[in-house]
Amino acid sequence: MKRIGSYRDMKTEELHMELDRLRRHLFDLRSQAVTEKLEDASRIGKAKKDIARVFTVMNERGEKNIEQKQYHIESVGTAKAGG
């Protein structure tokens, strides 16, 4: 769990990549919770708070269409992984 200041030090592109990483991490944690392999359930809440911190910094910077940019990053990442 990072402090918001460390997210403020990141470039906007880095924030988008961090948001993608955090969302994947949250997905993994939720998957572990479903299969009862998650030892510390508080990690889900911590991951959600980190995601909220990234969104806060992006909103402070006046970022628009965050979800659309995230979709683009995911599609580019998928294309690179597949080809």
KADATA-V40052 format. One record per backbone hydrogen bond with DSSP energy under -1.0 kcal/mol. CO is the residue of the C=O (numbers start at 1). NH is the residue of the N-H. Records with the same first field share a line. If there is no record, write none. Layout:
BEGIN
CO=NH + NH
END
This chain:
BEGIN
3=6
4=8
5=9
7=10
11=15
12=16
13=17
14=18
15=19
16=20
17=21
18=22
19=23
20=24
21=25
22=26
23=27
24=28
25=29
26=30
27=31
28=32
29=33
30=34
31=35
32=37 + 38
40=43
41=44
42=46
43=47
44=48
45=49
46=50
47=51
48=52
49=53
50=54
51=55
52=56
53=57
54=58
55=59
56=60
57=61
58=63
59=62
65=69
66=70
67=71
68=72
69=73
70=74
71=75
72=76
73=77
74=78
75=79
76=80
77=81
78=82
79=83
END
